[in-house]
Amino acid sequence: MKKTLKSVLLLIVMAIMVFALTGCGSKVVGTKEESDSLIGKYSEKVEVKFKNNKASKVTETMTFENADKAKAMESAMSLFSSDSDVKIKRSGKKIKMTADAEKFFGKADLSKDDVKTALKDMGYEVK
Protein backbone atom coordinates (compact mmCIF):
# COMPACT_ATOMS: atom_id res chain seq x y z
CA MET A 1 0.00 0.00 0.00
CA LYS A 2 2.76 2.46 0.94
CA LYS A 3 4.68 1.61 -2.22
CA THR A 4 1.64 2.29 -4.39
CA LEU A 5 0.96 5.56 -2.59
CA LYS A 6 4.58 6.66 -3.09
CA SER A 7 4.40 5.77 -6.78
CA VAL A 8 1.19 7.74 -7.28
CA LEU A 9 2.61 10.70 -5.36
CA LEU A 10 5.78 10.60 -7.47
CA LEU A 11 3.71 10.56 -10.68
CA ILE A 12 1.68 13.54 -9.50
CA VAL A 13 4.81 15.51 -8.62
CA MET A 14 6.37 14.67 -12.00
CA ALA A 15 3.19 15.71 -13.83
CA ILE A 16 3.15 19.04 -11.99
CA MET A 17 6.82 19.65 -12.82
CA VAL A 18 6.29 18.88 -16.52
CA PHE A 19 3.24 21.14 -16.63
CA ALA A 20 5.09 23.97 -14.88
CA LEU A 21 8.19 23.69 -17.05
CA THR A 22 6.34 23.57 -20.35
CA GLY A 23 3.82 26.23 -19.35
CA CYS A 24 6.32 28.73 -17.99
CA GLY A 25 7.83 31.11 -20.45
CA SER A 26 5.34 30.47 -23.22
CA LYS A 27 5.10 34.20 -23.85
CA VAL A 28 7.25 37.32 -23.86
CA VAL A 29 5.87 40.69 -22.76
CA GLY A 30 7.29 44.08 -23.73
CA THR A 31 6.07 47.47 -22.50
CA LYS A 32 6.83 51.12 -23.19
CA GLU A 33 5.38 54.58 -22.72
CA GLU A 34 5.26 56.98 -25.64
CA SER A 35 4.32 60.59 -26.24
CA ASP A 36 3.24 62.04 -29.56
CA SER A 37 2.40 65.65 -30.42
CA LEU A 38 -0.90 64.63 -32.03
CA ILE A 39 -2.22 61.96 -29.68
CA GLY A 40 -0.42 62.76 -26.43
CA LYS A 41 0.85 60.17 -23.97
CA TYR A 42 0.02 56.52 -24.34
CA SER A 43 1.38 53.17 -23.23
CA GLU A 44 1.96 50.04 -25.25
CA LYS A 45 2.09 46.42 -24.19
CA VAL A 46 3.17 43.73 -26.64
CA GLU A 47 2.56 40.09 -25.76
CA VAL A 48 4.14 37.44 -27.99
CA LYS A 49 2.94 33.85 -27.71
CA PHE A 50 4.98 30.88 -28.86
CA LYS A 51 4.13 27.58 -30.48
CA ASN A 52 6.83 24.91 -30.84
CA ASN A 53 9.43 27.42 -29.55
CA LYS A 54 8.68 29.84 -32.42
CA ALA A 55 6.78 33.13 -32.17
CA SER A 56 3.25 32.59 -33.43
CA LYS A 57 0.90 35.37 -32.31
CA VAL A 58 1.36 38.98 -31.24
CA THR A 59 -1.15 41.02 -29.27
CA GLU A 60 -0.42 44.74 -28.90
CA THR A 61 -2.51 46.80 -26.48
CA MET A 62 -2.30 50.58 -26.60
CA THR A 63 -3.84 52.65 -23.78
CA PHE A 64 -4.48 56.35 -24.40
CA GLU A 65 -5.34 59.29 -22.16
CA ASN A 66 -8.90 59.44 -23.49
CA ALA A 67 -11.30 57.58 -25.77
CA ASP A 68 -11.27 60.24 -28.52
CA LYS A 69 -7.55 59.80 -29.08
CA ALA A 70 -7.97 56.03 -29.10
CA LYS A 71 -10.72 56.37 -31.71
CA ALA A 72 -8.51 58.58 -33.91
CA MET A 73 -5.64 56.09 -33.67
CA GLU A 74 -7.97 53.20 -34.47
CA SER A 75 -9.05 54.98 -37.65
CA ALA A 76 -5.44 55.62 -38.67
CA MET A 77 -4.43 52.02 -37.95
CA SER A 78 -7.37 50.70 -39.97
CA LEU A 79 -6.30 52.79 -42.99
CA PHE A 80 -2.77 51.39 -42.95
CA SER A 81 -3.77 47.84 -42.07
CA SER A 82 -6.07 46.51 -44.76
CA ASP A 83 -4.76 42.99 -44.14
CA SER A 84 -7.44 40.60 -42.90
CA ASP A 85 -4.84 38.77 -40.77
CA VAL A 86 -4.50 41.85 -38.55
CA LYS A 87 -7.43 42.39 -36.20
CA ILE A 88 -7.97 45.75 -34.51
CA LYS A 89 -10.52 46.32 -31.71
CA ARG A 90 -11.13 49.43 -29.63
CA SER A 91 -12.76 49.52 -26.22
CA GLY A 92 -12.85 52.91 -24.54
CA LYS A 93 -9.29 54.17 -24.15
CA LYS A 94 -7.70 50.90 -25.32
CA ILE A 95 -6.89 49.50 -28.73
CA LYS A 96 -6.00 45.84 -29.12
CA MET A 97 -4.29 44.66 -32.28
CA THR A 98 -3.73 40.96 -32.95
CA ALA A 99 -1.52 39.64 -35.75
CA ASP A 100 0.77 36.82 -36.78
CA ALA A 101 4.29 37.22 -35.42
CA GLU A 102 5.62 37.24 -38.98
CA LYS A 103 3.38 40.22 -39.87
CA PHE A 104 4.40 42.14 -36.74
CA PHE A 105 8.14 41.51 -36.89
CA GLY A 106 8.52 41.06 -40.65
CA LYS A 107 10.37 37.76 -40.12
CA ALA A 108 9.30 34.15 -39.72
CA ASP A 109 10.37 31.49 -37.21
CA LEU A 110 11.63 33.80 -34.48
CA SER A 111 12.90 32.18 -31.29
CA LYS A 112 12.27 33.64 -27.84
CA ASP A 113 15.72 35.27 -27.81
CA ASP A 114 15.11 36.76 -31.28
CA VAL A 115 11.80 38.23 -30.08
CA LYS A 116 13.36 39.71 -26.94
CA THR A 117 16.12 41.31 -29.02
CA ALA A 118 13.65 42.66 -31.57
CA LEU A 119 11.41 44.16 -28.87
CA LYS A 120 14.39 45.77 -27.13
CA ASP A 121 15.52 47.23 -30.47
CA MET A 122 12.02 48.67 -30.88
CA GLY A 123 12.34 50.42 -27.51
CA TYR A 124 10.28 48.05 -25.37
CA GLU A 125 11.20 47.01 -21.85
CA VAL A 126 11.09 43.22 -21.96
CA LYS A 127 9.90 41.18 -18.98
N, C-alpha and C positions, 0 to 999 in steps of 0.2 A: 504494500500500500504506500509506504513512504517513498519507495523508488519510483512508483508511478506518479506520485504527487510532485516529486522533484523533476521528473522528466517533463511533465505538463508545465510546471513553473518555468523551467528552462526554455521551453518552446515559446511561451508567452513573452518572456524577456527578450528572446531573439527576435520575435515578430515586432515588438515595440522598437527595438534598435534599428531593424531594417526599415520600418516605416519612418522613423525619425531621420535616419540618414538619407533616405531617398527623397523625403519631403522637404527637408531643410535646403535652403539655397536654390529653390526652383524658380526664383525671380530675383531681379536686380532692380533697385529703386534709386532714381536720381531726382534731386530737387534743386530749384534755384528761384531766386526772386529777380524780377526784371522791372524796369521802368522805361516807359516810352512817352514821347512828347504828345502823341495823339490819344493813347488809351490809358496813360497813367501807370500806377504800380499794379503789378500782378505777380502771382506765383505760379510756378509750373512744377508738376510732379510727373515723372515718366516711370512707368512700371513695365519691365520687360519680362515676359514669361518664356520659359524654355521647354522644349520637347526634344528628347534624345540628345541632351547637352548642346543643342543649337537654339539660338533665339528664334522664337516662332511668332509671338504676338506682342505688340506694343500698345499700351494705353497711356495717353497723355491727358492730364487733367490741368486745366488752366483756371485759376480763381482770380476774379477781377474785383475792383473796389465797389462796383455797382453793376446792376443787371443791364443797363443801357450800353455800357462799354462791352460787356460780354456779348450782347446781341450784335453790336457792330463788328466785333471780331469774328463771330460765327458767320456773318454774311461774307466777310472778306475771305475766310477760310473756305467757304463753300464755292466761291468763285474760282479759287486756285486749285481746288481739289474736286475735279469732276470724276475722279476714279471711283467706281462702285465698291472697290475693296477698302476704301477709307470711309469710316462711319463717323459722323460728327453729330453730337447731341448737346443741347444747351438746357440747363436747368438753373434758373435764377442767375446767380453770379458765376456759375461754373460752366465750362465747356469741356466735354470729354470726347477725345478723338481716339478711335481704335483703328489700327492698321497692321498689316503684316510687317514683321521686322525688316524684311528686305525693302519694302516701300519706305519705311521710316529712315533706315540707315543707308539705303542705296547699295547694300551688299547682301549676299546670301551666306548662309551657313556660318554665322558669327558665334563664337564660343562666349562663355561668360566673361573671360578676360578681355576679349575683343570688345564686347559691349561696354564693360566698365571703362576701358580706354576711350572708346568713342564718346561716351557720355561726358567724361571728364574733359575731353577736347572741345565739346560743345558748351562747356561752362557749368555743367551740373555737378552738384555735390553727391557723390555716390555712397550709398549705405550698404 
